């Protein structure tokens, strides 16, 4: 009976160790997320410049695609007549 009690105590002690490791892992993971969030906030001006550049290119592409679409429409109309 004494050996069974010793085994159950050691099993309980082993079961509690991963919980402490999991807490440490969670804290490290949350710390990593916090660092990523801080980096994202620090890069706001760079992201704003990138966003403006992408919007300008989008407007140029929209104008070009409108011209192509109109030319295709005229070609299809001419072909159908």
N, C-alpha and C positions, 0 to 999 in steps of 0.2 A: 504494500500500500504506500510505503514511503517513496519508493521509486516512481510510482505513478504520480504522486504529488509533485515531485521534483521535475518530472517531465512536463507537467501541465504549467508549472511556473516558468520554465524555460521557454515553452511554446508561447505563453502570454508575453514574455519579455521580447521574443523575436517578433511577435505580431505588432508590438508597439513601436519598434524601431523603424519600419517602413513608413509609418504615419509621420514621424518626425522628418524623415527624408522627403516625403511628399510635400510637407509644409514648406520646407526649404526650397524645393523645386518650384512650388507655386510662387513663392516670394521672388525667386529669380526670374521667373516668367513674367510676373507683373512688373518687375523692375525693368525688364527688357521692353515691355509694351510702353512703359512710361518714358523710356529713352527714345523710342520711336516717335511717340507723340511730341516730345520736346523738339526732336529734329524736324518734324513736319512743320511745327510752328516757326522754327528758325528759318525755314526755307520759303516762307510765304512770299517775299519779294521776287525770288527766282521763279516761283510758280506763277506769279501774276504776269511776269514778263513772258513766260512760255505761253500762257493762256492768250495774251494779246497777240502774240505771233501766230498762234494757231487760228485765231479768229480772223486775222487779216488774210491768211492763206485760204481759209474757208470761203471768204467772200470772193477772192480772185477765182477760185475753182468754181464757185457757183455761177459767176458771170460766164466763164468759159463753157461750162456744161449747158447753160441756157442757150448760148449761141449754137452749140452742137445739136441740141434738141430741136431748135428751130429749123436748122438746115435739114435735119432728118425728116421733120414734118413736111417741109416744102418738097423734098425729094419723093416722099411717099405720095403726096398729093399729085405731083407731076406724073408719077408712074401709074397712078390709078386713072388718069384721064387720057 
